[in-house]
Amino acid sequence: MRGSAVSRGLALFDFDKTLSDRDTLFDFHCCHFGTFRVYSWALRHFPTLLGCPLGWSDRGAVKQAFLRHFWKGVPYEDFAQAARKYSLEKMPRTLRPRALEVLQKHLERGDRVLVISASIKEWLEPWCFDAGISQVLGTEMEVRDGVLTGSLQTPNCRGPEKIRRLREVLLPEEYSPIYAYGDSDGDKEMLALADFPVYRWRTGS
């Protein structure tokens, strides 16, 4: 029961494989660096990558190693420009039509809509803001003196970190009802928060 809830709904969307049909981390890098270069890295680190879904490898550490390989020492503005180009020109082709329909309904109803994703915010925000999504909470890369260090500024935004980041910007208890959309075990805490959880576009978590 949310006695203090405002008369406004809250809709929380994961992005990769929820709004999109793929992992945008790899898709962005394939678009920018070429598939051969990205998959060459992946093949060299295949055992570690395989360990992520099995719980043998730390996803955040693997993501950081991947990003460090491609971006350490690169000016932030170069990265941000590449991310924006992908977001506005390439990423739209990855979006699920059904997801876009649901997203639009929430926006038309006046719900507060947030994307909470493990992906890097620089390639999520341009499209999301153009689509009318009010806020994007994503993993952030560390920048020093205008240059990427290759490290992550924030923890990988999945699992409990999604809820921690959400509570930094709002109190979920003040909204009713709450909707959440996700596709993986990294979304289970977010789905558990919702009155209406949708997992892999099936109602219920």
LUMDREN-436153 format. One record per residue: residue number from 0; residue in three letters; x, z, y of N, C-alpha, C in turn. Coordinates in Angstrom, 2 decimals, decimal comma, padded with zeros to 5 digits, always signed. Layout:
REM residues N
> NUM ALA X Z Y X Z Y X Z Y
...
//
This chain:
REM residues 205
> 0 MET +000,85 +000,00 -001,20 +000,00 +000,00 +000,00 +000,87 +000,00 +001,24
> 1 ARG +000,58 -000,92 +002,18 +001,36 -001,00 +003,40 +000,45 -000,66 +004,57
> 2 GLY +000,29 +000,63 +004,81 -000,62 +001,06 +005,86 -000,24 +000,56 +007,23
> 3 SER +001,05 +000,35 +007,46 +001,51 -000,07 +008,78 +001,75 -001,58 +008,86
> 4 ALA +001,30 -002,31 +007,87 +001,59 -003,75 +007,82 +000,94 -004,48 +008,99
> 5 VAL +001,65 -005,45 +009,52 +001,07 -006,32 +010,53 +000,19 -007,34 +009,82
> 6 SER -000,70 -007,97 +010,59 -001,61 -008,95 +009,99 -000,91 -010,31 +009,92
> 7 ARG +000,22 -010,32 +009,22 +000,99 -011,54 +009,09 +001,69 -011,55 +007,75
> 8 GLY +001,66 -012,67 +007,08 +002,33 -012,78 +005,80 +003,82 -013,05 +005,98
> 9 LEU +004,54 -012,85 +004,88 +005,98 -013,09 +004,84 +006,27 -013,95 +003,63
> 10 ALA +006,97 -015,06 +003,84 +007,31 -015,96 +002,73 +008,82 -016,08 +002,64
> 11 LEU +009,37 -015,74 +001,47 +010,80 -015,73 +001,23 +011,14 -016,81 +000,22
> 12 PHE +012,01 -017,74 +000,62 +012,39 -018,84 -000,25 +013,87 -018,78 -000,58
> 13 ASP +014,20 -018,82 -001,86 +015,53 -019,23 -002,27 +015,66 -020,72 -001,93
> 14 PHE +016,89 -021,22 -001,86 +017,03 -022,64 -001,53 +017,43 -023,48 -002,74
> 15 ASP +018,61 -023,25 -003,30 +019,12 -024,11 -004,37 +018,25 -024,03 -005,61
> 16 LYS +017,74 -025,17 -006,03 +016,89 -025,33 -007,21 +015,52 -024,68 -007,03
> 17 THR +015,21 -024,27 -005,81 +013,86 -023,80 -005,47 +013,27 -024,74 -004,43
> 18 LEU +013,80 -024,73 -003,22 +013,42 -025,76 -002,26 +014,08 -027,09 -002,61
> 19 SER +015,32 -027,02 -003,07 +016,04 -028,23 -003,49 +015,97 -028,38 -005,00
> 20 ASP +016,41 -029,52 -005,50 +016,40 -029,75 -006,94 +017,79 -029,60 -007,55
> 21 ARG +018,76 -029,09 -006,76 +020,14 -029,01 -007,24 +020,90 -027,92 -006,50
> 22 ASP +022,12 -027,70 -006,95 +023,05 -026,78 -006,31 +023,67 -027,49 -005,11
> 23 THR +023,34 -027,05 -003,92 +023,85 -027,75 -002,74 +025,32 -027,49 -002,48
> 24 LEU +025,87 -026,42 -003,06 +027,31 -026,18 -002,91 +028,11 -027,38 -003,44
> 25 PHE +027,80 -027,79 -004,66 +028,50 -028,93 -005,25 +028,08 -030,24 -004,59
> 26 ASP +026,80 -030,34 -004,26 +026,31 -031,59 -003,67 +026,97 -031,84 -002,32
> 27 PHE +027,04 -030,82 -001,49 +027,69 -030,96 -000,19 +029,14 -031,39 -000,34
> 28 HIS +029,86 -030,73 -001,24 +031,28 -031,04 -001,39 +031,48 -032,43 -002,01
> 29 CYS +030,60 -032,82 -002,92 +030,69 -034,19 -003,47 +030,45 -035,22 -002,38
> 30 CYS +029,48 -034,96 -001,50 +029,20 -035,90 -000,42 +030,37 -035,99 +000,55
> 31 HIS +031,01 -034,86 +000,82 +032,06 -034,84 +001,83 +033,43 -035,25 +001,27
> 32 PHE +033,77 -034,75 +000,07 +035,11 -034,99 -000,48 +035,14 -036,04 -001,57
> 33 GLY +033,98 -036,37 -002,12 +033,93 -037,30 -003,23 +033,78 -036,58 -004,56
> 34 THR +032,98 -037,17 -005,44 +032,69 -036,55 -006,73 +033,94 -036,33 -007,55
> 35 PHE +034,87 -037,28 -007,54 +036,07 -037,16 -008,36 +036,87 -035,90 -008,01
> 36 ARG +037,07 -035,70 -006,72 +037,87 -034,54 -006,30 +037,19 -033,22 -006,66
> 37 VAL +035,89 -033,16 -006,48 +035,16 -031,91 -006,77 +035,16 -031,63 -008,26
> 38 TYR +034,87 -032,64 -009,07 +034,80 -032,40 -010,51 +036,18 -032,25 -011,13
> 39 SER +037,19 -032,74 -010,48 +038,55 -032,46 -010,95 +038,83 -030,97 -010,84
> 40 TRP +038,42 -030,38 -009,72 +038,57 -028,92 -009,57 +037,74 -028,20 -010,63
> 41 ALA +036,51 -028,65 -010,83 +035,63 -027,99 -011,78 +036,17 -028,04 -013,20
> 42 LEU +036,75 -029,17 -013,59 +037,31 -029,29 -014,94 +038,50 -028,35 -015,13
> 43 ARG +039,32 -028,20 -014,10 +040,46 -027,30 -014,20 +040,03 -025,85 -014,33
> 44 HIS +038,84 -025,54 -013,83 +038,37 -024,16 -013,84 +037,13 -024,00 -014,73
> 45 PHE +036,98 -024,91 -015,70 +035,77 -024,92 -016,51 +035,49 -023,60 -017,22
> 46 PRO +036,47 -022,95 -017,86 +036,16 -021,67 -018,53 +035,62 -020,62 -017,57
> 47 THR +036,19 -020,57 -016,37 +035,72 -019,60 -015,38 +034,31 -019,93 -014,92
> 48 LEU +034,04 -021,21 -014,67 +032,70 -021,62 -014,26 +031,68 -021,33 -015,35
> 49 LEU +032,04 -021,60 -016,60 +031,15 -021,33 -017,72 +030,82 -019,85 -017,80
> 50 GLY +031,77 -019,02 -017,41 +031,55 -017,58 -017,49 +030,58 -017,03 -016,48
> 51 CYS +030,26 -017,78 -015,42 +029,34 -017,28 -014,40 +027,94 -017,00 -014,94
> 52 PRO +027,26 -017,98 -015,56 +025,92 -017,69 -016,07 +025,93 -016,73 -017,25
> 53 LEU +027,08 -016,61 -017,93 +027,17 -015,71 -019,08 +027,58 -014,29 -018,67
> 54 GLY +027,88 -014,11 -017,40 +028,26 -012,79 -016,92 +029,72 -012,44 -017,13
> 55 TRP +030,54 -013,41 -017,53 +031,97 -013,14 -017,77 +032,79 -013,28 -016,50
> 56 SER +032,29 -014,03 -015,53 +033,02 -014,28 -014,29 +032,20 -013,80 -013,11
> 57 ASP +032,89 -013,35 -012,08 +032,21 -012,92 -010,86 +031,89 -014,15 -010,01
> 58 ARG +030,60 -014,37 -009,77 +030,18 -015,58 -009,05 +030,78 -015,63 -007,64
> 59 GLY +030,80 -014,48 -006,98 +031,35 -014,46 -005,63 +032,81 -014,85 -005,60
> 60 ALA +033,58 -014,35 -006,56 +035,01 -014,67 -006,60 +035,23 -016,14 -006,92
> 61 VAL +034,42 -016,68 -007,82 +034,55 -018,11 -008,17 +034,19 -018,97 -006,97
> 62 LYS +033,10 -018,62 -006,27 +032,72 -019,37 -005,08 +033,82 -019,33 -004,04
> 63 GLN +034,41 -018,15 -003,84 +035,47 -018,02 -002,85 +036,68 -018,87 -003,22
> 64 ALA +037,04 -018,90 -004,50 +038,16 -019,73 -004,94 +037,88 -021,21 -004,70
> 65 PHE +036,65 -021,62 -004,97 +036,25 -023,01 -004,74 +036,35 -023,36 -003,25
> 66 LEU +035,77 -022,53 -002,41 +035,77 -022,79 -000,97 +037,18 -022,73 -000,40
> 67 ARG +037,98 -021,81 -000,89 +039,36 -021,70 -000,40 +040,14 -022,99 -000,69
> 68 HIS +039,91 -023,55 -001,88 +040,62 -024,77 -002,26 +040,35 -025,90 -001,27
> 69 PHE +039,11 -026,01 -000,83 +038,73 -027,14 +000,02 +038,85 -026,87 +001,52
> 70 TRP +038,74 -025,60 +001,93 +038,57 -025,36 +003,36 +039,59 -024,43 +004,00
> 71 LYS +040,44 -023,78 +003,24 +041,41 -022,87 +003,86 +042,27 -023,62 +004,88
> 72 GLY +042,33 -023,08 +006,10 +043,15 -023,67 +007,15 +042,48 -024,78 +007,94
> 73 VAL +041,23 -025,09 +007,61 +040,52 -026,17 +008,31 +039,82 -025,59 +009,55
> 74 PRO +039,89 -026,26 +010,68 +039,16 -025,79 +011,86 +037,67 -025,62 +011,57
> 75 TYR +037,11 -024,51 +012,04 +035,70 -024,24 +011,78 +034,81 -025,36 +012,29
> 76 GLU +035,11 -025,91 +013,44 +034,26 -026,96 +014,00 +034,20 -028,18 +013,10
> 77 ASP +035,30 -028,50 +012,42 +035,28 -029,63 +011,48 +034,33 -029,35 +010,32
> 78 PHE +034,42 -028,12 +009,81 +033,52 -027,73 +008,72 +032,06 -027,75 +009,19
> 79 ALA +031,79 -027,15 +010,34 +030,42 -027,07 +010,83 +029,83 -028,46 +011,08
> 80 GLN +030,64 -029,37 +011,57 +030,18 -030,74 +011,81 +029,84 -031,44 +010,49
> 81 ALA +030,70 -031,26 +009,48 +030,43 -031,86 +008,17 +029,18 -031,26 +007,54
> 82 ALA +029,02 -029,95 +007,69 +027,86 -029,27 +007,13 +026,57 -029,74 +007,80
> 83 ARG +026,60 -029,88 +009,11 +025,41 -030,34 +009,83 +025,03 -031,77 +009,43
> 84 LYS +026,03 -032,62 +009,30 +025,77 -034,00 +008,89 +025,11 -034,04 +007,52
> 85 TYR +025,63 -033,25 +006,58 +025,03 -033,19 +005,25 +023,60 -032,67 +005,33
> 86 SER +023,41 -031,60 +006,08 +022,11 -030,96 +006,16 +021,02 -031,89 +006,66
> 87 LEU +021,34 -032,67 +007,66 +020,33 -033,52 +008,29 +020,22 -034,91 +007,67
> 88 GLU +021,32 -035,39 +007,06 +021,31 -036,76 +006,56 +021,22 -036,86 +005,04
> 89 LYS +021,82 -035,92 +004,33 +021,89 -036,01 +002,88 +020,98 -035,01 +002,16
> 90 MET +020,92 -033,80 +002,67 +020,18 -032,75 +001,96 +018,69 -033,03 +001,81
> 91 PRO +018,04 -033,71 +002,78 +016,60 -033,97 +002,60 +016,23 -034,67 +001,31
> 92 ARG +017,14 -035,49 +000,77 +016,83 -036,21 -000,48 +016,80 -035,28 -001,68
> 93 THR +017,31 -034,06 -001,53 +017,34 -033,11 -002,64 +016,09 -032,24 -002,69
> 94 LEU +015,21 -032,32 -001,69 +014,11 -031,37 -001,57 +012,94 -031,72 -002,48
> 95 ARG +012,36 -030,70 -003,05 +011,23 -030,88 -003,97 +009,94 -031,09 -003,17
> 96 PRO +009,19 -032,15 -003,45 +007,94 -032,38 -002,72 +006,97 -031,20 -002,82
> 97 ARG +006,85 -030,60 -004,00 +005,93 -029,47 -004,13 +006,38 -028,30 -003,27
> 98 ALA +007,68 -028,06 -003,25 +008,21 -026,96 -002,44 +007,92 -027,19 -000,97
> 99 LEU +008,06 -028,43 -000,52 +007,80 -028,74 +000,88 +006,33 -028,54 +001,22
> 100 GLU +005,45 -028,86 +000,30 +004,01 -028,65 +000,53 +003,71 -027,16 +000,69
> 101 VAL +004,27 -026,35 -000,18 +004,04 -024,90 -000,10 +004,64 -024,33 +001,18
> 102 LEU +005,85 -024,77 +001,51 +006,50 -024,33 +002,73 +005,63 -024,65 +003,95
> 103 GLN +005,12 -025,87 +004,00 +004,30 -026,28 +005,14 +003,04 -025,45 +005,26
> 104 LYS +002,44 -025,09 +004,14 +001,23 -024,26 +004,17 +001,52 -022,89 +004,78
> 105 HIS +002,67 -022,32 +004,41 +003,04 -021,02 +005,00 +003,25 -021,14 +006,50
> 106 LEU +003,91 -022,21 +006,92 +004,16 -022,40 +008,34 +002,85 -022,60 +009,11
> 107 GLU +001,95 -023,39 +008,56 +000,68 -023,66 +009,22 -000,18 -022,40 +009,30
> 108 ARG -000,03 -021,51 +008,32 -000,81 -020,28 +008,30 -000,25 -019,25 +009,27
> 109 GLY +000,97 -019,48 +009,75 +001,57 -018,53 +010,68 +002,37 -017,43 +010,01
> 110 ASP +002,68 -017,59 +008,72 +003,52 -016,61 +008,03 +004,94 -016,67 +008,59
> 111 ARG +005,62 -015,54 +008,54 +007,04 -015,55 +008,86 +007,79 -016,07 +007,64
> 112 VAL +008,58 -017,11 +007,82 +009,24 -017,78 +006,70 +010,75 -017,62 +006,84
> 113 LEU +011,39 -017,15 +005,78 +012,84 -017,04 +005,74 +013,37 -017,72 +004,49
> 114 VAL +014,54 -018,33 +004,63 +015,31 -018,79 +003,48 +016,42 -017,76 +003,25
> 115 ILE +016,53 -017,29 +002,02 +017,58 -016,34 +001,65 +018,32 -016,94 +000,47
> 116 SER +019,56 -017,33 +000,69 +020,26 -018,17 -000,28 +021,72 -017,76 -000,42
> 117 ALA +022,25 -017,99 -001,61 +023,69 -017,79 -001,83 +024,51 -018,91 -001,22
> 118 SER +023,87 -020,01 -000,85 +024,61 -021,11 -000,23 +025,08 -020,73 +001,17
> 119 ILE +026,01 -021,52 +001,69 +026,60 -021,25 +002,99 +025,63 -021,67 +004,09
> 120 LYS +025,46 -020,80 +005,07 +024,41 -021,01 +006,06 +024,62 -022,25 +006,91
> 121 GLU +025,87 -022,70 +007,10 +026,11 -023,85 +007,97 +025,44 -025,12 +007,49
> 122 TRP +025,25 -025,30 +006,19 +024,56 -026,52 +005,76 +023,09 -026,27 +005,45
> 123 LEU +022,65 -025,04 +005,57 +021,22 -024,75 +005,42 +020,50 -024,74 +006,77
> 124 GLU +021,13 -024,14 +007,77 +020,44 -023,90 +009,04 +019,94 -025,17 +009,74
> 125 PRO +020,72 -026,24 +009,86 +020,20 -027,38 +010,64 +018,87 -027,92 +010,10
> 126 TRP +018,79 -028,17 +008,79 +017,53 -028,66 +008,25 +016,44 -027,61 +008,36
> 127 CYS +016,77 -026,37 +007,99 +015,76 -025,30 +008,01 +015,18 -025,10 +009,40
> 128 PHE +016,02 -025,08 +010,41 +015,53 -024,89 +011,78 +014,68 -026,07 +012,21
> 129 ASP +015,07 -027,27 +011,85 +014,26 -028,45 +012,17 +012,90 -028,39 +011,49
> 130 ALA +012,86 -027,78 +010,30 +011,61 -027,69 +009,54 +010,70 -026,59 +010,04
> 131 GLY +011,18 -025,75 +010,95 +010,35 -024,68 +011,50 +010,56 -023,34 +010,85
> 132 ILE +011,57 -023,23 +009,98 +011,87 -021,94 +009,34 +012,56 -021,05 +010,36
> 133 SER +012,08 -019,83 +010,49 +012,52 -018,99 +011,60 +013,91 -018,41 +011,40
> 134 GLN +014,32 -018,20 +010,16 +015,61 -017,53 +009,95 +016,19 -017,93 +008,59
> 135 VAL +017,52 -018,04 +008,56 +018,26 -018,35 +007,34 +019,28 -017,25 +007,11
> 136 LEU +019,23 -016,65 +005,93 +020,21 -015,66 +005,53 +021,00 -016,26 +004,38
> 137 GLY +022,27 -016,54 +004,62 +023,10 -017,16 +003,59 +024,46 -016,52 +003,54
> 138 THR +025,25 -016,94 +002,58 +026,63 -016,48 +002,49 +027,41 -017,05 +003,68
> 139 GLU +028,30 -016,24 +004,24 +029,04 -016,67 +005,43 +030,54 -016,71 +005,15
> 140 MET +031,19 -017,71 +005,71 +032,63 -017,87 +005,54 +033,39 -017,20 +006,68
> 141 GLU +034,54 -016,69 +006,37 +035,35 -015,99 +007,37 +036,08 -017,00 +008,25
> 142 VAL +036,05 -016,72 +009,56 +036,73 -017,55 +010,55 +037,63 -016,67 +011,40
> 143 ARG +038,87 -017,08 +011,56 +039,80 -016,37 +012,44 +040,45 -017,38 +013,37
> 144 ASP +040,35 -017,08 +014,66 +040,94 -017,97 +015,68 +040,47 -019,41 +015,51
> 145 GLY +039,21 -019,55 +015,15 +038,61 -020,87 +015,04 +038,94 -021,64 +013,78
> 146 VAL +039,58 -020,95 +012,80 +040,01 -021,62 +011,57 +039,45 -020,86 +010,37
> 147 LEU +039,01 -021,60 +009,36 +038,52 -020,98 +008,12 +039,69 -020,38 +007,34
> 148 THR +039,49 -019,14 +006,88 +040,55 -018,48 +006,11 +040,47 -018,81 +004,63
> 149 GLY +039,31 -019,30 +004,19 +039,09 -019,53 +002,76 +038,42 -018,36 +002,08
> 150 SER +038,25 -017,24 +002,80 +037,58 -016,07 +002,26 +036,12 -016,05 +002,73
> 151 LEU +035,33 -015,20 +002,07 +033,95 -015,01 +002,49 +033,86 -013,85 +003,47
> 152 GLN +033,09 -014,04 +004,53 +032,87 -012,99 +005,51 +031,87 -011,96 +004,99
> 153 THR +030,92 -012,44 +004,17 +029,87 -011,57 +003,62 +029,90 -011,66 +002,11
> 154 PRO +029,33 -010,67 +001,42 +029,18 -010,81 -000,03 +028,31 -012,02 -000,37
> 155 ASN +028,50 -012,54 -001,57 +027,67 -013,64 -002,05 +026,21 -013,21 -001,99
> 156 CYS +025,38 -014,00 -001,31 +024,00 -013,59 -001,02 +023,08 -013,89 -002,20
> 157 ARG +023,14 -013,03 -003,20 +022,27 -013,14 -004,37 +021,99 -011,74 -004,89
> 158 GLY +020,95 -011,61 -005,71 +020,62 -010,32 -006,30 +020,29 -009,27 -005,23
> 159 PRO +020,80 -008,05 -005,40 +020,51 -006,99 -004,42 +020,96 -007,32 -003,01
> 160 GLU +021,98 -008,18 -002,88 +022,46 -008,55 -001,54 +021,38 -009,27 -000,75
> 161 LYS +020,50 -010,00 -001,43 +019,41 -010,67 -000,71 +018,51 -009,65 -000,03
> 162 ILE +018,21 -008,57 -000,73 +017,34 -007,55 -000,15 +018,06 -006,79 +000,95
> 163 ARG +019,35 -006,51 +000,77 +020,10 -005,82 +001,82 +020,12 -006,66 +003,09
> 164 ARG +020,38 -007,95 +002,95 +020,42 -008,82 +004,12 +019,04 -008,93 +004,77
> 165 LEU +018,01 -009,01 +003,95 +016,65 -009,09 +004,48 +016,32 -007,87 +005,33
> 166 ARG +016,68 -006,69 +004,83 +016,36 -005,45 +005,54 +017,20 -005,27 +006,80
> 167 GLU +018,23 -006,05 +006,95 +018,98 -006,03 +008,21 +018,19 -006,67 +009,35
> 168 VAL +017,26 -007,56 +009,01 +016,56 -008,30 +010,06 +015,07 -007,96 +010,18
> 169 LEU +014,51 -007,33 +009,15 +013,09 -006,94 +009,23 +012,79 -005,88 +008,20
> 170 LEU +011,61 -005,25 +008,35 +011,11 -004,31 +007,36 +010,01 -005,00 +006,57
> 171 PRO +010,26 -005,31 +005,30 +009,23 -006,01 +004,52 +007,89 -005,27 +004,49
> 172 GLU +007,94 -003,92 +004,55 +006,72 -003,13 +004,49 +005,77 -003,40 +005,66
> 173 GLU +006,28 -004,03 +006,70 +005,45 -004,32 +007,86 +004,70 -005,64 +007,73
> 174 TYR +004,87 -006,33 +006,60 +004,21 -007,62 +006,40 +003,31 -007,58 +005,17
> 175 SER +002,22 -008,31 +005,25 +001,30 -008,38 +004,12 +000,44 -009,64 +004,25
> 176 PRO +000,34 -010,40 +003,14 +001,05 -010,22 +001,87 +002,46 -010,80 +001,94
> 177 ILE +003,24 -010,50 +000,91 +004,58 -011,06 +000,78 +004,60 -012,06 -000,37
> 178 TYR +005,15 -013,22 -000,10 +005,33 -014,27 -001,11 +006,84 -014,47 -001,30
> 179 ALA +007,25 -014,75 -002,52 +008,67 -015,03 -002,77 +008,78 -016,13 -003,82
> 180 TYR +009,76 -017,02 -003,61 +009,96 -018,17 -004,48 +011,43 -018,23 -004,89
> 181 GLY +011,68 -018,24 -006,20 +013,05 -018,26 -006,69 +013,15 -018,95 -008,03
> 182 ASP +014,39 -019,08 -008,52 +014,57 -019,83 -009,77 +015,56 -019,20 -010,73
> 183 SER +016,20 -018,06 -010,36 +017,27 -017,54 -011,21 +017,27 -016,02 -011,19
> 184 ASP +018,17 -015,44 -012,02 +018,26 -013,98 -012,03 +018,80 -013,44 -010,71
> 185 GLY +019,40 -014,31 -009,90 +019,84 -013,89 -008,58 +018,70 -013,69 -007,60
> 186 ASP +017,48 -014,04 -008,02 +016,30 -013,88 -007,17 +015,38 -012,77 -007,64
> 187 LYS +015,72 -012,07 -008,72 +014,76 -011,14 -009,33 +014,40 -009,99 -008,40
> 188 GLU +015,37 -009,50 -007,62 +015,05 -008,41 -006,69 +014,12 -008,89 -005,58
> 189 MET +014,35 -010,09 -005,10 +013,48 -010,66 -004,08 +012,08 -010,90 -004,63
> 190 LEU +011,99 -011,40 -005,85 +010,69 -011,62 -006,47 +009,95 -010,31 -006,70
> 191 ALA +010,69 -009,26 -007,06 +010,07 -007,96 -007,32 +009,48 -007,36 -006,06
> 192 LEU +009,97 -007,77 -004,91 +009,48 -007,26 -003,63 +008,12 -007,86 -003,26
> 193 ALA +007,78 -008,98 -003,87 +006,63 -009,76 -003,41 +005,32 -009,35 -004,06
> 194 ASP +004,24 -009,53 -003,31 +002,89 -009,42 -003,88 +002,59 -010,64 -004,73
> 195 PHE +003,15 -011,77 -004,33 +002,92 -013,03 -005,04 +004,26 -013,70 -005,33
> 196 PRO +004,91 -013,33 -006,44 +006,19 -013,96 -006,81 +005,96 -015,26 -007,57
> 197 VAL +006,78 -016,24 -007,29 +006,71 -017,52 -007,99 +008,12 -017,83 -008,50
> 198 TYR +008,26 -017,89 -009,81 +009,55 -018,13 -010,46 +009,54 -019,51 -011,09
> 199 ARG +010,47 -020,34 -010,62 +010,54 -021,73 -011,10 +009,19 -022,42 -011,00
> 200 TRP +008,51 -022,15 -009,90 +007,21 -022,72 -009,59 +006,15 -022,36 -010,61
> 201 ARG +006,35 -021,20 -011,26 +005,31 -020,61 -012,09 +004,97 -019,26 -011,49
> 202 THR +003,69 -018,94 -011,32 +003,29 -017,69 -010,74 +003,73 -016,54 -011,61
> 203 GLY +004,29 -015,49 -010,98 +004,79 -014,33 -011,72 +006,28 -014,37 -011,82
> 204 SER +006,90 -013,19 -011,85 +008,37 -013,10 -011,91 +008,86 -012,82 -013,29
//
